[in-house]
């Protein structure tokens, strides 16, 4: 963000300075606030009801790798 800030201090508009770098102004704004703001995005908080148990992935791999399923 220092390039955008330097251009703004020299009299350029921040939107145009960001565009010269291939960024939208909104992206530059988000990057600028990334160090000071807490990112509020979170992944899913609930475990899906149809999630495989701990042993099921191994069973599926063993089944899929059986000789009669090999091409």
N, C-alpha and C positions, 0 to 999 in steps of 0.2 A: 504494500500500500504506500510505501514511501515514494514511488514514482508518481502516483496519482497526487499525493500530497505536495510533492515538489512542483508539479505542474500547476496545481491550484495556487500555491504561494507565488508562482511566477505570473499569475493572472489568467490562467486557463480555467475553463469550466471543468468541474470534476467529471461530469457525464462524458464530455469529449475526450478527456484524458483516459478514462476507463475504456472507452470505445477504441482508442488507438492501441490499447493493450489486448484488444479482443474480448473485453469483458463488458457485461451490462453494468449499468450504474447500481442496480439492485444487488448484484453479486459483490461488487466492491463494497457496498454498505455492509453486507453480511460479514464479509471477511474482516472488515474494519472493527466490527463489534465482537468478533469471535473471541478475542482475548479477555474482554471485560465481562461479557454476559455469559450466563449459564445456559447451555444448550438444553432446551426443554423437550427435545424429541426423545421418545422412548420406543423400544420395540414392543411386541406383544407381551402383555403381562400375564395372560392366562395360558395354561397348557391346554392344547386342543383335546377334546374328548376322544378323538380317534387317533391319538398319538401311539406309535408303536412302543411296546414295553422294552425294557433293557435287553431282553434275550431275543426278541423277534427279529431285529435286523440280521443277527448272525444266522438264525434259522432260514431267513429268506435268501441270504447269500449262499448258504449250503445247498438249498433247493435249486437255485438258479445255476449253480456250478456243477450240478450232477451231470454225469456223462451223457445221459439220454437227452439233455437239453442243449448240449454243445452242437454248434453248427458245423 
